[in-house]
Amino acid sequence: MAADEEALMWVEKYRPKTLDEIVDLRDIVQSLKAFMRNPKTMPHLLLAGIPGTGKTTVALCIARQLFGDNWRTFTLELNASDERGIDTVRERVKDFSRYSRAAFGNVPFALIILDESDQMTGPAQTALRRIMETSSRTSRFILICNQSGKIIEPIQSRCAIFRFSKLDRKAMIDHLCCLAGKEKVTLTPEAAERIVDYAEGDLRHAINALQTAAAYRQGFVDEKIVSQVIGEASPKQVQLMINKALNGDFVEARKMMYELMGAYGFSGSEIVRQMQRELFKLSYITPEEKAELANIIGEYDYRLTQGANTDIQLSALLAQFAKVGVSKGETS
Amino acid sequence: MKDNLLWVEKYRPKKIADVLGNEEAKAAFVDWLKNKRRVKKAVLLHGPPGVGKTALVNAAANDFGFTLIEMNASDTRNEKAINKIAGPATSFVALDKFSTESKGNLLFMDEVDGIAGNEDRGGVSAILKIVDASQVPVIMAANNPDVEKLRPLKKVSALIRFQPVRIPLIIAMLRRICQKEHVEAEFEALERIAQNSRGDVRSAINDLQSLAETTRVLTLQDTMALSYRNRDISMDETLRTYFSAKSLLEASILLSRSSVDYDDLLLSVSDNLPRRYADVGELAEAFDLISQADVFRGRIGTENWHLLKYFYNYLAEAAAVSTETYKPFELISPPIRIITLFWTKGKRTTLEGICAKIGQRCHVSRATAKNDFVPFLKIALERQKSSPLASWFKLEPEEVEFLAKMNKF
């Protein structure tokens, strides 16, 4: 892959290349820069925070800062949720630390970036801990996760931990406006607000929405266009599935659930999360009913973690929705 | 490739080390054979079928040089028959030693829980007498050690429990067999065969062989036939009786008698439930119980089998939510889940491939690519298939077409 071929997705194109380019996150950047001055002292790092707050960006900046243009040669990027278990991770780390043993300049190690590391099971993390130990002379790890609480203590204690908090509205809006300026896109203030509302603190999501909206009418983005994009990009199938269920049509709703799992490969917890999100957008039920349904979702979300068959738990959840929907129809 | 050997025979473990899984049970058995025979004269190996009880006994006889005298369920085991075979085997130790290189006899009685009340009259007490008088090791095997009539045997025996063999071990073994038999198999196909076996190695090998009869290249698609074949009459019968049960008690009794696989049963019940309960209130209640049953299935995992009774209890309750509303209906088969996964595999694989490409470009996982990028990319490609984004992501024309045409999720 050519290293600096011009990126077309804005999230990549405008991803900061150096720590200096990162405007927010001042505290984090300051302490990281201290490590950069004398890389030998750099410990393993654990970057924790919700999606779209700059964790991967920071990790990539560190790689560039350490190794310059050759960063890809000395950096192994892994994603825990994509790898087939800890054995693959172990193999890849082993292979990598073997061939990149030659140190680069005054950096005596290679870098391993492990994204979504909180997706690993307890035993897998224990194995990871051993890998970190055995390869510590040749490698440094940057672990990235959403919740540091899901990382086992022994790993946490071996890392310097940095917490990334949700970006605030103003910072997000500034980013979007700055980006729109560079792309010569007219972005109305209301449209920017609307995108930020939608993105819920996830800058990546916001930038993707902006880029898609900008393609609608030759670089003019107002609130109407944003609403249209958000409408089109939001999970249709899940909405339809909820509607069917609340209408009492359990069989159809279940069919759609199987479609989501089968054709799109969504996991049970992903579907439940989307249901939770879509539920609150529904206009035809009262806040009390939403609360009741949210409780039901919560119960089944929990059972999903306990049970053996995702589809059975989701079916049961849809059946509860059908019941609530129909009893509501009868009273009104 | 087609010698007429059954693979279960051909690949029967020759040495103890070759017996798959159940390391603790293996160690306990060897320990008994070597050291503990003074303490307990007999041993009872118990656990579900196909997990290696018989295989271990055969392999141990091989390793230690015993001659195996076997009796299994197919022989009648009343007192007379048992004495006829087992009597000489257990007493003439010395004679055998002269005539062969054998270290002695090993008496093995398989499926002792199958000793029936009437036909095998006096069977248990005959075994007891033999254990008492025997000078050679007596080994028994049973699926269910909790049968009342086995109680006296359990008193004089060391008990060793076998568990279902772990799925990854079975997959690895199926793989080895495939290599030796020159069968090319998709990982998913072997995975499905292994899962379908629920830790029963024998049935997994049998399934593999029967599937490989027809093709040398085994795909996931080929394994779809498995679920059809396993859905024998007894499943349909069980379901019919289950749904028409007139009381909770009736449903419970049925479940305790039925021999169908509980995982298949759970899925089939879930599939058919909407046909049984037309009223959404009843349906919701029944599904709540099914969901609880599934929670217990999850807690059982591969070892806590004592929880199985709670699983069955919830399942029985789901049949009895409203007994008076039962009307006969046509059963859905085969399982919806398997059919859906089968028909949608192409779509799923294409989407996975696209997400992997996005992940490479934008440093995100496939899951994030699917949730955060695909919806936007789809809008862009819908409006303009020649969008430069397509080539930047290195998408093939088919993939662009797929994204533009697919339903929004």
Contacts between the chains, C-beta under 8 A, distances in Angstrom:
chain1	res1	chain2	res2	distance
A	1	B	360	7.5
A	7	B	361	7.9
A	7	B	392	7.4
A	8	B	388	5.7
A	8	B	389	5.4
A	8	B	392	4.1
A	9	B	361	7.0
A	9	B	362	6.0
A	9	B	373	7.8
A	9	B	389	7.0
A	9	B	392	7.3
A	11	B	362	6.1
A	12	B	361	6.7
A	12	B	362	5.7
A	51	B	368	7.2
A	51	B	372	7.8
A	56	B	363	5.1
A	56	B	364	7.5
A	60	B	363	6.8
A	77	B	363	6.6
A	79	B	359	6.8
A	79	B	364	7.6
A	79	B	365	4.3
A	79	B	366	7.7
A	80	B	365	7.9
A	81	B	365	4.5
A	81	B	366	7.2
A	81	B	367	5.6
A	82	B	356	7.6
A	82	B	359	6.8
A	82	B	365	5.4
A	82	B	366	5.4
A	115	B	363	7.4
A	115	B	364	7.7
A	115	B	365	6.5
A	116	B	365	5.4
A	202	B	372	7.9
A	204	B	372	6.2
A	205	B	372	5.8
A	208	B	372	6.4
A	208	B	373	6.6
A	208	B	376	4.7
A	209	B	376	7.0
A	211	B	376	7.1
A	212	B	376	4.4
A	212	B	379	5.3
A	212	B	380	6.1
A	215	B	380	6.0
A	215	B	383	6.8
A	215	B	384	7.7
A	216	B	383	7.9
A	229	B	376	7.9
A	229	B	379	6.7
A	232	B	375	7.7
A	232	B	379	5.5
A	232	B	408	7.2
A	233	B	375	4.0
A	233	B	376	5.8
A	233	B	379	6.3
A	234	B	375	7.6
A	235	B	375	7.9
A	235	B	408	7.6
A	235	B	409	5.9
A	236	B	407	7.3
A	236	B	408	4.1
A	236	B	409	6.7
A	237	B	407	6.7
A	237	B	408	6.8
A	237	B	409	4.6
A	238	B	409	7.4
A	248	B	280	5.3
A	250	B	274	5.5
A	250	B	280	6.7
A	250	B	283	6.3
A	251	B	274	5.3
A	254	B	274	7.6
A	254	B	336	7.9
A	258	B	336	6.3
A	258	B	337	6.9
A	258	B	340	4.1
A	259	B	340	7.2
A	259	B	344	7.1
A	260	B	409	6.3
A	261	B	340	7.3
A	261	B	341	7.9
A	262	B	340	4.2
A	262	B	341	5.3
A	262	B	343	7.2
A	262	B	344	3.4
A	262	B	345	7.9
A	262	B	347	7.7
A	262	B	348	6.5
A	263	B	344	4.1
A	263	B	347	4.2
A	263	B	348	6.1
A	263	B	351	7.6
A	263	B	407	7.9
A	264	B	347	7.6
A	264	B	348	7.2
A	264	B	351	6.3
A	264	B	370	7.3
A	264	B	409	4.8
A	265	B	348	4.8
A	265	B	351	6.4
A	265	B	352	6.3
A	265	B	370	7.5
A	266	B	370	7.9
A	266	B	409	7.3
A	267	B	367	7.9
A	270	B	367	7.3
A	270	B	371	7.3
A	300	B	291	7.1
A	303	B	291	5.7
A	303	B	292	7.9
A	303	B	294	7.6
A	303	B	295	5.4
A	306	B	295	4.6
A	306	B	298	5.1
A	306	B	299	6.7
A	307	B	291	6.9
A	307	B	294	4.2
A	307	B	295	4.7
A	307	B	297	6.8
A	307	B	298	4.3
A	308	B	263	7.7
A	308	B	294	5.5
A	308	B	295	8.0
A	308	B	297	4.0
A	308	B	298	4.1
A	308	B	300	7.9
A	309	B	266	7.0
A	309	B	267	7.1
A	309	B	270	7.9
A	309	B	294	5.2
A	309	B	297	7.1
A	311	B	270	7.6
A	311	B	337	5.4
A	312	B	266	6.8
A	312	B	267	7.3
A	312	B	270	4.9
A	312	B	290	6.2
A	312	B	291	6.4
A	312	B	294	4.6
A	313	B	291	5.6
A	313	B	294	6.3
A	315	B	270	5.7
A	315	B	287	6.2
A	315	B	290	7.8
A	316	B	287	3.9
A	316	B	288	6.1
A	316	B	290	6.0
A	316	B	291	3.7
A	316	B	294	8.0
A	317	B	291	7.9
A	319	B	273	8.0
A	319	B	280	7.3
A	319	B	283	5.2
A	319	B	284	4.5
A	319	B	286	7.8
A	319	B	287	3.8
A	319	B	288	7.7
A	320	B	284	5.1
A	320	B	287	7.3
A	320	B	288	7.1
A	322	B	280	4.5
A	322	B	283	6.9
A	322	B	284	6.5
A	323	B	280	5.0
A	323	B	281	5.5
A	323	B	283	7.4
A	323	B	284	3.6
A	325	B	280	8.0
A	326	B	280	4.8
A	326	B	281	7.6
A	327	B	281	7.4
